[in-house]
């Protein structure tokens, strides 16, 4: 009997080892790294949020058709939310009926569970719009329920027409409405918060993963909404995710509840020099002002770690004109921000979806969206650095509102003027900068006029940079870091810390993540050494074997790459030198000498 028991234990152990063979065997726990966290208030969104998040005012059938169309056009899509009309699509969000009754529009979305299951099967996270109050008219049952429990912070007569008698999102400031009682839910009352979560929970049971919070950015409300997604969101595994407005940042606590967006913007080059009329209620923010929201050191927006914007501008002008050139320039800029969200008000018939605008917009969007998805290892590393180092991915340049660093290694100079096919760029001192598109070099501290046809944005890489990229995938979570391209720009010493985690849990808060240091060192004028150091740390699901391919971007010619004493030729492709694919154990040192 003892012999049988021993055999059984052995079988169990071998089965367990087989199931784990693809995971790291000898990784060093991250808790041994002794990493000091510079800003512990920073909480990361789930990894999928760093792909493409779409929003729309579509009913169930339209949403399914749009998502299928996005996929058929070979666009990335990680998440999709239904905006405010999810409560009453058939009346175009007119209200006050349904805002909010905790039921939503069951006619226009006859089977929300089926709809959100459809998205889950396609690896797309689902979201919905919500706010922090109840309008009484048409929602008497919900209103009296919260009032009788003492869960309103205050009550007043709401005379704004927003979801209170005004069809669509056009809110004329002169429009008169009769008004209705409005109860602001008391999100500083734990019992009210608990009850609100209870009333919202069935949406998450059906399949909702995240929320877009409108109307307010008050920290108690944002906190409650974020916790709701943490506790109830099926796809977040505790990480949680919301969108809220870009204020409410009086204390650093707001960083615990990502992310934010730059509020309602105009589909215009500049709201201060516009050519077409817009509704008066729309903030005076066009593309030019939106860029400055990320870079103006005199305002708080640049401090927000994970800040999105409505790609293409939220509000269309009163004559409904869709400006293809503006859209293309905006999508290029929106590629190089932490969170990218194609979205518009329903009056914009294109929905700010590229294939609805033009063939050229479709082509440019595909190029840039694929590039962003390939840059995920780089972007997600800098998301971690926002917490570890306390420096955000977007790094403003003093006295230069329209140029910024995207991480350490990219310099971005968006085009923000109509008809412009070039712009003046001031190159930051101390570094040499290489044009991403054509390889031309520029000395730091100089100024030059950079040509940029409609297909490109002025984009530069620092000499000495190491840029990890991965193969394109339609969504972040369908992709993998098992094979990485290392795009190197030799001529200076360089380093990149690749930071990885499971992308969806809060284990990284316990120090459970991995760092791979990659170094580049010039040996002489004609050779350099690239070293991939052993991984430090671990996370669940991390693979032991990784494949690499080296891409050398340089005006100098490198013919060979030596790996472990073996020399292989570098091949040329579109002016870039590349190695063969190399496979290695992440616990070993990989050393490459290019010459």
N, C-alpha and C positions, 0 to 999 in steps of 0.2 A: 504494500500500500504506500509505504514511504517512497519507494522507487517511482511509482506512478505519479505521486504528488510532485516529486522533483522534476519529472519530465514535463508535467503540466506547467509548472512555473517557468521552466526553460522555454517552452513553446510561447507562453505569454510574453516573455521578455524579448524573444526573437521577433515576434509579431510587432511589438512596440517599436523595436529598433528599425524594422523595415518601414514602418509608417513614418518614421522621422528621418529617414536617410537623406532626404533632400533638404533638411534643415541643418543649421549650424551645430556642429558637435562641440567645438572648443571655443566658442565665443566668450569674450570677457564681458561680464555684466556691466551695463552703463553706470551703475551706481559706483563702480570703482574708478570712474573717469575723473571724479572730483571736479565736475564742471560747475562753475558758479553761474547762476542764472541772474542776468542783469535786470530783467523785468518779468517777475513772476506773475504779474497781472495779465500778461499776454496769453490768451488761450487760442490754440490753433483751430481753424475750421477743419472739417474732414478733408481728406486729400481730394475727393471728387470736386470740391468747391473751387479748386484751382484749374478746372477745365472750363467748360462753357455752360452757363446757366441761362436758360431762356424763360421769358415770361410772356403771357398773352391774355387777351380777353376773348377766349374761344370757348364754345360749348364742348361737350364730350366728343361728338363726332368730328368737329373741326379740329380739336386738339389731337385726336388720333391721326387725322389726315396730315396735319402740319408736322407732327413728329415723324411720320413715315416719309414725308417729303424731305425733311432735313436729313434723314439718314440716307435716302436715295441720292441726295446731292453730295454725298460724301463729306458732310459737315460733322464736326464733333458735337456731341450733346451729352452732358453729364447730368443735367437736372432741368426741370421744367415746372414752373408754377403757374397757376391760374390766378389772375389778379382779382380785383374786387368784385367782378361780375359773377364769381363763383357763388355768391349769395343770391344773386337774382339776374342771371344772364338775359332772360327773356325780356326784361324791362330795361336793359342796358344800365343796370346799376342805379336806377332812378331813386329808389328808396322813398321814404324811410322804411317802408315795409321790407322785412328781411335783414335790416342792419341793426343789430345782429340778433338772429333768433336761435342760433346754435343748431339750425337744421340745414340751411343753405338751399340752393335751387336743385330740387330733386327731379324737376321736369327736364331741364336742359342738361342735367347730368344724371340720367336715369339709373346708372349703375356705377357709382364712383369706385366701388371696390374693384369691379372689373376693369375700369379705366386705369386705376393705379396699379393693378396687377399687370396690365399690359405694359406699363412703363417699367415695372420691376423686371419683367422678363427681358426687356431690352437694356437692362442695366442703367436705367435713368431714374434719378431720385425725384420724388414728387413733392410739390409744395402748394400752399394756398395762402391767400391774403387774409389778414385779420386786423382789427383795431381794438381799442381799449374801452369802448363805451357801448351803450344800448340806446337806440332811439325808440321812444315809446310807441309812436303811431305804427300799427301793424305788428308790433312785437310786444303787445301788452302782457302776455303771459310771462315771457322772459323778464321783462322790465319789472313787473310786480314781484316776481320770484326773488330777484336780486334786492329789490327795495325792501321787501318784508324781512329779509335776512340781515339788513343793515350793511349791505356790501357795496353801497355807492359812497364814493368820497364826497360827491356833491351832485346836485341836480340843477338844471337851468333850462331855459327855452333856447333851443338851437335854431338860429335863423339863417345859418349858412346853407346854401343849396347843395352842398356836396353830399351825395347819397341821401338827400333830403328834399327831393323834388326836381333835381336837375338831371335830365337824361344825359347819358354818356359822361365824359370827363370835361366837357366844356362848361366852365363855371363863370358865367358873366357876373361881374361884381355888381351890376345894376339889377340883376334878376331878383325878384321879390318872392319869398316863400312864406307860407303862413306860420311855419315854425312848429316844433314839437318838443316835448320834454326830452331831455337827454340826461342819462345817468352815467357819470364817469365811474367806472369800477375802481374800487379802492385796492390797488395793488400793493399798498403798504400794510394791508390787513392779511395776515397769513391764512385766515379762514376763507376770506374772499378769494385769495389766490388759489387755494386748494379747490374751492368750488368751481372756479372758472376752469381750472384744468380738468376737473371731472366732466364739465359740460362739453369741453372740446375733445375729450379723449376718444370719442367714437370716430372722429375723422382720422385719427392716427390708427385706430383699430382697422379702419378700411384700407389704410396704406400710406397716409401722409408722412413725409419724412422731415420737412422743414417748413418754416413760416416766413412770410413777408409781413412785417409789422408796419402799418401806415398810421398817420395822424400824430404820432408822438414818438419821442426818443427818450422819455423819462426813464432813468435807470431802473426804478422798481418794476416798471412795465416790461422793459427789455429783459430784465433778469427773469421774470416770471415766464415770459414767452420762450426764452432760451432754455430754461429748465424743463419746460413742457416738451420741447423737442428732444432734450436729453433723456427724459424719462419715458416718453411715448414713441419717439421716432424709431421705426423698425430698422432703418438702415444706418443709423448713426452710431450704434453700439456705445452710447454714452457720450460721444463727442459733441453732439448738438450743433444746430446751425439755424440762424435767422438772418434776415435783412432788416435793418432799421435805419431811420434817418440819420443824418451826419452830425447832429448836435448832441446834447446830453453828455458832454465830455468834460464836465467841470472837475471830475475826479477820474483817476486812472481805472476805476472800477469798470467803466464801459468796455475796456479791453477784454474783460472776461466773457463777453457775450457777442462774439463775431457773427456776421460782419455788418458793415454799413454801406450805404450808397450815397452819391452826391446830390440827392434830392431831385426834384423835377427840373429838367433842363430844356432848352429850346433847340430845335433842329435848325440851327443858325450858326454862321461863322463866328459872329460876335453879337451879343445882345446889346452892346453899346454902340454898334454901328450897323444896324440891321437894315435890310432892304424890303422886308415883307412884314405885315402886321401880325402880331400874336395877341392872344388873350392877355388882358392886363394882370391877371392873377399869377401868370407863369413867372417864376424868378428870372431875373436878368442874367442868365447864364447860358452862353452858347459854347461852341467848342473851345474857343480861346480862353474863356473864363473857367471852363471845366478843367483844362490842363492846369491852370493856376491854382485850382483847389487842391491839387496834389503837391504843389511846389512853393506856394507863398508862405514864407516863414513867419509872416505877421498874422497868419490865421491858423486856426486849430486843425484844419482838415488834414494837413500833411502829417500830423501826429498819429492818425488812425492807421493801424497796421494793415487791415484788410478792408480796403475801400474800393467799391465798384462804382460804375456809372452806367446810365442807360445808353448803351452804345448806339450812336446815331442821333441822340437827343430824344427826350421823352415826347415833347409837345410839337406837333406840326403847326405851321403858320395857318392863318385863317383861310387862305385860298387853297390849302392842301398840297402845295408844291413839294415834290420830293427831289432833293438836290443830290444827284448821284455822286458828284465830286466831293461834297461835304461828307456824305456817308462813308465813302472810301477813306478819306483822311481821318475820319473819326474811328473807324474800325482799326486802322493802323495804330493809332494812339492807344485804343482800348486793348490791343494785344499785349502791350507792355505796362499793364497795371496788375495788381495781385489777383483781382476777381473780375471776370469778364462776363457781361450780361447784355445780350441783344434784347432790346425791349422798347416799346413805344406806347403812346396812348392809342386807343382804338381808332381815332380819327385818321391816323397814319395807316393807310390801306396796305402798305408794305409790311407793317409790323416790324420794321427794321431787320427783316430777313433778306439776306443778300440776293437770293435768286428771285425775289419779288421786285428788285430794283433794276437790275440790268445784267447782261451776260458778263460785262467787265467787272461789276461789283461781285458777282458770283465767283469769278476767277480769282480776284484779289483776296476775297474773304477766305477762300479755300486755301490759298497759299499761306496767309498769315495765321489762320486758325490751326492749320497743321503744324506750323512752326511752333506755336505756343504749346501744343500738346507734346511735341518732341522735346521742348525745353522743360518739361515737368520736373526732372531731377534737379535742375538748377533752381527753378522757382520754389520748389518745396523746401529745398535746403535753406533758402533765404527766409522762408516762412518761419522755420525753426530759429534762424538767427535773430529774427525780431524779438524772440523771447530770450535766447541765450545771450545775445550781445546787446539787446535793447536798441537796435538800429533797424529801421524798416527797410523793406525791399526797395521802395522808391526813396531815393536820397536826393533831396533838393540841392541845388547849387545856388549859393548866395548871390543875389543881384542878377539872377538869370531865371526868369519865371518859366521859360518855354524850352528849357533843356534840363534833363535830369539823369541821374544814374539809376539803372535798374539792376540792383545788386552792385557788387564791386566792379563787375567786368563789362557791363554795357553802358553806353552813353546814348540816350534817346533824344532826338530833336524833332518833334512832330511838326508837320506842316499845318498851319492854322489860318492861312489866308487864301481866299478864293482865287483860283487861277495861278497860284504860285507853283513853279516847277523848280524852285531852288530856295534856300534860305541860308542866312549867315549863321555860322556855328562858332561859338567861342570854346576852344578846347581846354579843358581843365589842365592846370599846370602839373608838372612832375611826371606825367605819363605820356606815352606815345599811343595814338589812337589809330585804329585800322578800320577803314570803311568795310562794313559787313558784306556789302554787295559786290564790290570790285577790288578790294584789297589795297586801295591807296592808303598811304600813311600820312598822319598829321602830327606835328610836334605839339605837345602840351604848352599852353600859354600863348598860342597863336590863334588867329581868327581867319576863317576862310568861308567862301561861298560854296555851298554844297549843292550839286544838282540832284534833283529828286523828281523823276517823272511820276505820273499818277500811280504807278504800280509799286513804288517803294517809299519808305519813310527813311530820313537820314538816321542811320543806325551805325554805331561804332563799337568795336571791341578793343579792350585795353591790351597792348602788347604784353606778353607774359601770361595772358589769360588761359585758363583751362575750363572749357565749357562742356559739361556732360549732357548728352542728349540720348533719348531713347527712340525706338521705332514708333511711328505714328500708330495710334489706336483711337477708335471713335470716342472712347471715354477714358478717363484716368484709371478707373478701376478695372477696365478691360486690358489696360496696358501693363507692362512689367519692366522692372529694372534688371532683369536677368541678363539682358544684353545691352550694353551701353557703348555709345560712341563718345570718344574723348576728342573734342575739337580744340587743338592747341595752337597758340599764336606765339611761336618762339621768338627769342631775341632778348628777353628779360627773364629773370627768375619769377616763378609763379607758384601758387598753391591753391588748391580747392579742397574744401572739406565737404564731402558728400554726406548729407545727413538723411537718414531714412528711419521710418517707423512703420507700424501696421496700417496707418492712414485713417483709422476709424475709431479707435478706442482712446481712452485717457491714460493708457499705460505710459506714454511719454512723460507725463507729469511725475511719474515715479522714477524717471531716469532710464526707462526702458526704450532705448533707441540705439541706432548704430551710426558711427562716424568712420568714414574712410578718407584718410588724408592722401592727396595726390599732389606730388611735387614736380616742378620742372626747373632744371638747372642748366644754364649754358655751360658747355665744357670749353668751347673755343668759338671762333667765328663761323665754323662749319659744322658744329655738332652740338647736341644737347641731350641731357638725360631726363627721362620721364619715369617717375617711381610711383607705383601704386602700393601703398603701405598696407599691412594687415588691418583688417577691420577691428575696431574697438567697440564693444557693446554688442547688443543683440536686440531682437524683437521677435515676437511669435511669427513663424512662417518664413523667416529669413533663409534664403538658399545658401548652400555652401559653395556652389560653383557659379561663377559669373563669366560671361563672355565679354570681351572688349574689342574695340577696333579704334585705332588711332588715326585721326585726320589732321594733317599738318597744313596750316594756312600761313604761307610765307612767300615773300618775293624771292627768297633764296631757294635754291634747289637742294633738296635732300634726296639721296638716291636709295639708301638702305636703312633698315631698322634692325638692330641686333637685340634679340630676346634670349636671355639665358645662354649666351655664347653662340647662338645660331643666328645667322644673318639671312634676311629675306629682303627682296626688293620692295620699294614703295612704288605703287602704281599711281598714275596721274588720272584724274577725272575732273573735268571742268575747272582746271587750274588748281586743284587741291590734291595733295599727296596723301595716300592712305595705305595702311598696312592690311595684312590679312586679319581675319578674326582670330583672336587668341583666347583660349579658355584657361581659367586659373582658379585655384582655391582662394576664397576671400581671406583665409587665415595666413596666406603666404605673401611674401613680397614679390611683386612683379616689376622688373626693371627693363626699360627700353632705352636704347641709345640710337638716336637718329643722326645720320651722317651723310 
